[in-house]
Amino acid sequence: MNENLMPCPFCKSTAELIQAHDNGIHTCPGWWAVSCMNPGCGCEIAWFPTEAEAREAWNTRAPSPGITEGERQRVGEIAEAIEKAHATVYAIQNGWNHKGVVSELRAIAKDEGEVG
């Protein structure tokens, strides 16, 4: 019953089809929805009259917006700066290269527009 359901778009957990019953809680007995099985997530779609409609609604995802080449390059530059900063902080914590650490951090900050 839960085969062919994509994972939750938010937490990537498995999902399950659920059917409403006339138990005084659901207002659409016999209708279908899909819900994330992760109790901490709670993602659920609206109710549909058929199982197929609920499955299709759950599995339909908006396309991811593309990023420009300039944005992709900037992300790479930021990731590289973060890696350098991490390595420098690691060096400080381990007592290595004290003389060059401050100047390296300033150079990274200057590259990112943080220091004049």
N, C-alpha and C positions, 0 to 999 in steps of 0.2 A: 504494500500500500504506500510505503514511503519511498519506494525506489523512484529514480529519476527526479528527485527534488535536489535543487542546488543547495549548498550549505548557506547558513545565515550570512547575509551581506555585511553584518556588523561584527559578529564574533567568530564566524566560520564554523560554528557548531552544526550538528545535523538538525534537520527539521522534520516535522511530522504533519500529516494531514489530520485534521480533527473535524468531526461532524457534530453539529449542534443537536441537542436533544431537548425535548419539551419537558424541562425540569424546573421551569419558572425562572431560570437565569438567562437562557438564550431566547432571543425574540424571533429567531428564524429556525425553528426545528427542521432538521433534514438538510440544512445548508452546510457548506464546507469552508474551511479556512486552513491556512498553514501557519504553524507556530514553531519558533525556535525551541529546541529541547533544553537549552541552557537556561536554568531558572534565574540566573543573574542577568540575563539579557532581556527576555520578554518581547522580542520582536514578533509581531503577528500581523498578517494582512487582514483585510476586510472579509466579510462572509460572502460567499458566492453560491448560487443555486446548484452548481454541479462540481463534482470533484475535479473534472478536467479544467474548469475555469479557475478554480483556486490554485491548482498546480501551475497553470500557465501564468497567472498573475505573480506567483511567488518566483518563478523562474525567469521572469522578464526583468531585466536590469537595464537601467539607463546606461548609455555608453559613457565610458570615461572620457572626460575632456582631455584633449591632447595638450601637450606643452610645446612651446616653441624651442628651436635649437638653442637660442640665447638663454632661455630659462633652464634648459637641460644643462648647459655649460655652467651657469651660475650655481646650480645645485651641486655639480661636481666640484666647483671651486670651494663652496662652503663645506662640503664633506671633507675635502682635503685639509682645509683650515682646522676643522674639528679634530681630525686625526693628528695633525701636528700639535695642537694644543693638548690633546690627551697624552701624547707621548712626552711632551714637555712637563706636564703635571706629574706623570709617572716618574720622570727623572727627578723632579724635586722631591717627591715622596721617598725615593730611594737614595737620595743624597748624591746623585750624579750630576756633573756638569753645572754646578751652581753659578759659575761666572757667565755662562751663555744663556741661562734660562730666562732671566728677566728681559734681556734684549730680544730673545726669540718670541716671547709672549707679546712684547710691544710691537714687534714687526707683524705678527698675526693680527693684532688689534688694529694696527694702522691699515693693513690690507682690507679689513672689514669696515673701516670708517669709524672705529671707536676711539682712536687716539689721534690727536693732531700732530 
